[in-house]
Amino acid sequence: MISKVITVPGSQGLHMEAVAALANAVVVKKADVTLKYKGKDYDAKSIMMLFSACIMSGSEVEVICDGPDEEEAMREVENVFENL
């Protein structure tokens, strides 16, 4: 298991397009990918769950990846956040 705290960049936070990009990037990985935000866990492979989190720009989220592809999954998450 690996984890990293990431500050959400951009002016819109995790809007629908960003949520879709994040879920699509990690759904194919053999790892559980969780975003922890305001004390709650959100499955990063679920577009609806991520969108319901209402994660705003400037917010800190902890990204937790656990499984055989955890390092690849974390790189994908970082890439999505870097391109917001």
C-alpha positions as a Python dict, from the first residue, in 0.01 Angstrom:
ca = {
    (1, 'M'): (0, 0, 0),
    (2, 'I'): (122, 348, -85),
    (3, 'S'): (-32, 685, -12),
    (4, 'K'): (28, 1047, -92),
    (5, 'V'): (-141, 1374, -2),
    (6, 'I'): (-219, 1586, -308),
    (7, 'T'): (-351, 1940, -323),
    (8, 'V'): (-617, 1972, -593),
    (9, 'P'): (-495, 2230, -848),
    (10, 'G'): (-689, 2429, -1102),
    (11, 'S'): (-978, 2665, -1063),
    (12, 'Q'): (-1263, 2414, -1079),
    (13, 'G'): (-1150, 2131, -852),
    (14, 'L'): (-1262, 1782, -948),
    (15, 'H'): (-1528, 1872, -1203),
    (16, 'M'): (-1707, 1609, -1411),
    (17, 'E'): (-1443, 1589, -1684),
    (18, 'A'): (-1161, 1551, -1429),
    (19, 'V'): (-1355, 1290, -1235),
    (20, 'A'): (-1414, 1090, -1553),
    (21, 'A'): (-1046, 1114, -1649),
    (22, 'L'): (-938, 997, -1304),
    (23, 'A'): (-1179, 703, -1293),
    (24, 'N'): (-1093, 595, -1647),
    (25, 'A'): (-720, 613, -1574),
    (26, 'V'): (-734, 383, -1272),
    (27, 'V'): (-1022, 147, -1351),
    (28, 'V'): (-792, -76, -1557),
    (29, 'K'): (-531, -104, -1282),
    (30, 'K'): (-511, -406, -1053),
    (31, 'A'): (-515, -193, -741),
    (32, 'D'): (-773, -41, -514),
    (33, 'V'): (-752, 337, -545),
    (34, 'T'): (-913, 545, -273),
    (35, 'L'): (-935, 920, -223),
    (36, 'K'): (-974, 1021, 139),
    (37, 'Y'): (-1139, 1361, 171),
    (38, 'K'): (-1289, 1522, 480),
    (39, 'G'): (-1271, 1195, 671),
    (40, 'K'): (-1454, 991, 407),
    (41, 'D'): (-1324, 735, 160),
    (42, 'Y'): (-1416, 756, -208),
    (43, 'D'): (-1351, 479, -461),
    (44, 'A'): (-1153, 645, -742),
    (45, 'K'): (-1287, 389, -991),
    (46, 'S'): (-1643, 517, -939),
    (47, 'I'): (-1730, 834, -1131),
    (48, 'M'): (-2048, 889, -930),
    (49, 'M'): (-1876, 840, -597),
    (50, 'L'): (-1596, 1082, -687),
    (51, 'F'): (-1836, 1342, -821),
    (52, 'S'): (-2046, 1321, -504),
    (53, 'A'): (-1738, 1413, -298),
    (54, 'C'): (-1750, 1773, -432),
    (55, 'I'): (-1372, 1813, -404),
    (56, 'M'): (-1289, 2179, -454),
    (57, 'S'): (-973, 2343, -586),
    (58, 'G'): (-711, 2389, -314),
    (59, 'S'): (-842, 2093, -111),
    (60, 'E'): (-604, 1828, 15),
    (61, 'V'): (-689, 1465, -58),
    (62, 'E'): (-502, 1155, 45),
    (63, 'V'): (-463, 909, -239),
    (64, 'I'): (-425, 547, -128),
    (65, 'C'): (-332, 275, -377),
    (66, 'D'): (-318, -90, -274),
    (67, 'G'): (-253, -386, -500),
    (68, 'P'): (-16, -525, -763),
    (69, 'D'): (-42, -212, -984),
    (70, 'E'): (-34, 40, -696),
    (71, 'E'): (270, 231, -824),
    (72, 'E'): (126, 260, -1177),
    (73, 'A'): (-210, 364, -1035),
    (74, 'M'): (-47, 637, -826),
    (75, 'R'): (138, 768, -1133),
    (76, 'E'): (-192, 781, -1323),
    (77, 'V'): (-360, 973, -1039),
    (78, 'E'): (-69, 1218, -1019),
    (79, 'N'): (-83, 1268, -1397),
    (80, 'V'): (-456, 1349, -1388),
    (81, 'F'): (-408, 1599, -1104),
    (82, 'E'): (-111, 1762, -1280),
    (83, 'N'): (-327, 1822, -1588),
    (84, 'L'): (-625, 1984, -1415),
}
